[in-house]
Amino acid sequence: MRQSTAGQLGPLPDFMQPGAEDVVRIVTPNGDDMWLVRDYALGRSVLTDKRFSRVAALGPEAPKFNDAQPAADSMMSMDGSRHARLRRLVSGAFSTGRMASMSTLVEELTDQHLDTIAGLGPGADLIENLAWPLPLSVLCSMLGIPKEDTLRFRAWVEVHFDIGASSLREKARYRIELLEYITELLGQKRREPQEDLLSDLIMVHDRGDLTMNELLTLGLTLLMAGYETTSGQIGLAALSLLTDRSVYKELTEHPDRVGNAVEELIRLNPATPLAFPRVATEPVQVGDVTVQPGEGVMVALVHGNRDADVFAEPESMNIVTGRDASHLTFGHGVHRCLGAPLARLQVRIVLERLLQRFPTLRLADGDSPFLWKEGLATRGLAQLRVAW
């Protein structure tokens, strides 16, 4: 079996450093105490245990991780039947059949962005010219947002993930602007329905299965949850391959292994290092720790993905046979990422097209060909300059 060490994790806060303990006490960026679960099996257990509540995590007295958390009326902040009902209404948009129909669009958009990169020549930035515009264009197309508005959406969405430079007041202002825009857009689509997800959700609202507030929040949730994370994942996957060119070369020779490579890249270098916080509603034993009611728990997805008890030689990439166990990057249980098929589709097509178009792709010469983002709730790159 051919194996090679994958890319780099980049900067991580002190509380995210690996250690021997499966469950550790941490102090969050907000200054609150929480439990951090670093074990794969225990993490899966927490993510499926109904005694750990997402609703309770939004309570005023609940410990908070940072300011970049979903709104209380978001599907990601719900438990039980309310969450299941909303998820069921939009799950069809991410079905296998719908993803197959999206492939052509993603391929066309990827090729357009690669044309731009080729035109710019060596030294072009893969983040600015591919990793951020592609997911945003794909999501706007799926939702039915006009192409000319994508740049506005980038600014609106990114401020919600910025945990350093933007204040709560700024986040609230941008959310209001987003809501006003979506409200106006929904009015237009009600008058002139199109073949897009927002038009479909309007029909669901009109038959009484969705309130207007739920409709607005669903639209925002789908856009915000799918943009920043997928953008980050594309950049991180490219970085991992370009810091180990032997794997990139192998994939140019064996393109049938790209599917395995995608899963390994997402496992080893996830854009989402942590699951959203949950709060215990009763005493729960997690490993050697008893989590008391009202205490917060977070699952370290990045550590679970490298658990040596689950993944043999966890720091290495197995692109020949793949792995038997599923990684945790997209979560687990009822809150497993709804957009995982779309994220996988985009990362796969980007890698396939890069390998075909730029078989000699490498990091650009000079100092700092890549720069890490700072102050964001998700992991990713601010810049990735390449040459070929």
N, C-alpha and C positions, 0 to 999 in steps of 0.2 A: 504493500500500500504506500503510495506516495503522499507524504505529508509535509507541510511547510508552515512555519510560524506566521500568523496573520498580523498585519498592521499594528497600530498602536492605539491605546485607549486615550492618550492625551491627558490633559489636566483633569484631575478629579479632586473634590474637596476631601479634607482629612477624614471625615466620617465615612467616606466611601472607600477608603483603603482596605485591601483584603486583610483577613485575619483568621485565626483558628476557630473563633467562637461562631456558632450558627446564628445566635440571636444576641445582639448587642444594644446597649443603651446609647443613643446619640442625642446631640443638641442640634436642632434644625437651624437653617439660616434665619428663621423667624425668632429663634431663641427658645423654642419649646422643646420639651423632652419627648422622645418617641423611641419605639423599639424598631430596630432594623434587622430584617430576616435575610441572611445571606446563603441559606441552604436551599437547594432546588426543591426537595420534597416538602420541606416545611413551607416554602414560599407558595407552592401549588396549593397546599392545604389552606393557608391563609386566604388565598384568592378565591377559594370556593366555599369557605365557611361563612354561613349566614349570620353568625354571631359577630362578624366584623362588618360594620356598616359604612357605606359611603355617605348615606344621609347624615348619620351622626357626625361624620368628619367635617360637615359644613356647619355644625352648630356653633354658636358664638363662644362657648367655653371650650370647644374642642382644640387640641393642639394643632397648630398649623405648620406646614412645611415652608411655603413661601407664598407670594402674592399671585403667582401664575397658576391658579387653580380654576377648574371649571365653575361656571355659575351654578347656583343652587337649583335652577330649573333645567339644567342640562341633563341629558340622558346619562351622562357619565357620573352624575351626582345622585342617582336614584337607586333604590333597592326594589326587590320583589316584583310584584305584578305591574306596578307603574312603569318600571324600567323595561320589563318584558313586552308590554304593549307597544311602547314607542319603538323599541328595537325591531319588533315584528313588522311595523309599518314601513321601515326603510331597508330591511334586510334584503329584499328582492333586488335593490339597486346594486348589490355586491355579489349577486349569484354568479355561478360558473358561466351561465349563458350570457349575462350582461358583461362579464369581464372579457369573454371571447369577442364580443362586439366592440369593446373598447380598445382591443389590441391595435387595430388599424390606426385609430386616432393617435395612440401613444407612439406608434412607429413613425407616423408622419411628423408629429411634433418633435420627436427626438432627432429625426433626420434634418429638420429645419434648424434646430439648435446646433447640430454638428456642422452643418454648412456654415453657420456663423463662426464657429470656432476655427474651422479650416480657413476661412477668409481672414481671420485675425492673425493666424500663423502661430508659430511656437511662442510660448509665453502667455497664451490665452488662458483666461480664468475659467475653470470648469464649473465653479460654483455660480458665478454671475451669469454665465452664458448657457447653463444647462440645469444644474441641480435645483436652483430656485425657480426659474420660469416654467420648467416642465410640469411639476406637480400642481402649480397654481393654475396653469392653462388647462390641465386635465380636469381639475375639480370645478373650475368655472364652466367648462364645457358640459360636465355632467349635471351641474345644478342649473345651467341655463343663464349664467351671468355673462353679459356682453364682453367681448374680447377687449374693448377699449377701457374697461373698468378694472382690469387685472392689476395694474400698477397701484391704483387706489387701495385695492384689497390687500396688497402686500404690506403697505404701511399700517393699515388697520389691524391686520392679524398679528404682525410681528410684535407690536407693542404689548399684546396680551401675554406673550411668552418671555418678555424682557423683565427679568427680576432685579435688575440693577438700575437702569437708566430712566425708567418710567415710574411715576408715582401712581397710587391708587386712583387719584383724581384724574390723571391722564388716561388710565385704563377705562375708567367710567365714561369719560368723554368720547373716547374712540368707540366704546360699545354702543353709546347712544347714536353716534353717526352711522355705525353699521346697521343698527336696528332701523333707523330712518330710511337708509338706502334700501334694505331688504323689503321694508313695508311698501315703499314706492314700486319696487320691482315686482312684488307679488300682485299689486294692483294692475300693473301692465299685463302680467301673464294671465290674470283672471279675465281680462278683456280679450287677450289674444293668446290662448294656450299654445304651447310648443311641446316638442318631444324632449322634455328634460325633467329632472327630478323635482324641481320646484313646482312645475305645472302639475305633476302627479300628486304632490303633497297638497296642492290646492284642492284637487278633486276629493282627496281624503277628508280635508277640512269641510268641504261643502256638504259631504254626506254625514257630517256630525261625529266623525271618529277622531278628530284632532281639533283642539282649540287654537285660536289665532296665536296665543302666546307660545303654545307648543310648536306650532308651525314655524314661527320666527326663530325660536331657539334651536329647533332641529336644523334649520338651514345654516345657522351660524356654527353649530357644533360640527356638522359634517365638513364645512369649509376649514375651520380652524384646526380640527383634529387631524385632518389629512394633509395639510400643507407643510407645516414646519417639520413634522416628524419625517415625512417622505423626502423632503428636500435634504434634511440632515443625513438620512440613510443613504441616499445616492452618493453624496460627497464622501461619507465614511467608507462606503464599499470601494469607491475608486481609490481612496487613499490607501486602504489595506492592500490592494493589488499593486499599486505603484511603489509601495515601500518594500514589496517582495516581488520583483519583476519576474522571478522564475514561475510563479503561479500564473501571472498574466500571460507569459509565453506558453505555458502548458494549455491554457484555455484557448489560445489562438490555434493550437494544434488539435485540441479535443473540445470543440464547441459543445458537444453533447454533455459536457460536465458543468455547463453554466448553471443549470438548475441546482445542483448540489452546492456549487460555489455561492450562489445567492443565499441559501439557507445558512451556510457557514459564516459568510460575511455578516449577515444580520445577527447571528448568534454571538459572534466574537466582538463585534463593534456596533452595539445597538444605539440608535439615536435616543431611545428612551431608557435610561439606566435604572429608573425607579418606577414602580407602580404608584398610582395615586394613593394617598393615605386612607386608611380605614380606622375606625374606632370600635373598640370592643364594647358590646352591650351587656356582657356578663363575663365572669372569669373564664379565661380560655388558656389551656396549657399549650404552649408552643415550644417544643423542645424542652430545655431545662428551665424555661421561664413561664411564670403564670402572668398573663396579661390581664390587668384589672379593668373593670368597667370604666369607660371614659378615657382610657389610655389609647394612644395612637400607635399604629403599626404600619411600616412600609416594607415592601418586598424589594430587595436589590436584584433586579432582573439581570444586570450585568454579572453579578457574582453567581447567581443560580445557573446562568448559561455556561459558567466555567467550573462547575462542580465536578471534581474528579471522580466522585462516586457514580456519576451519571454519564459523563462524556470522557471516554478514554483519551489520554493526552489532550486535555481540554484546551490548552493554549495553541494547538495546531489545527490546521485546516485539513479536513478529509473531503476532498472533492471527487474522489474516485468512486467510493461506495456510498457516501453520505452517512448520516447518523440515524440510529434507530429511535432515539429519544427526541421529543420535540423541545425546542428552545422556548424561553419565556418572553422573548422580546415583544410579542404581541399580547402578552398577558395570558390569563387562563380563566376558565369558568365563564359565568354569564356576562362578565364585562370584557371578555376577550375582544380585541380590536376589531370592530366591524369592517374597517377598511383594509384589513390585512391582505386580502386578495389583490386589491388595487395597488397597494404598496409593492407587493411582490412583483406584480406585472411590470411596473415601471422600472424597478431595479433590474429585473431580468432583461428587459428590452434595451435599457441603457447599456448594460454590459455587452450584450450581443452586438449592438451597433458600434460601440467603441472598439471592440475586438476586430470587427470586420473593417471598419473605416480607418482605424489607427493601430495596426498591429504592433508598431514600435513605440507606442505611447509610453512616456516616462515623466517623472517630475522635471520641471524646468530647472535650468541651471541657475546658479546664484543663491544668495542667502534667502532663507525663509520662503520656499516655494509654496508652503501652506501655512495658514494661520488659523488658530482655533477661535471660535466665537466665545465671547465673554458675556456673562450676565443673563444667559438664557436658561429656561427650564429644561430644554432638550439639548442633547449634545450635537455638535456639528462644526463645520468649518466656515470661516468667513472668506477664505480664499484658497484656491488650489490651482496653481499655475502649472501647465503641462507643456511638453514638447514632444516631437516625434521625428 
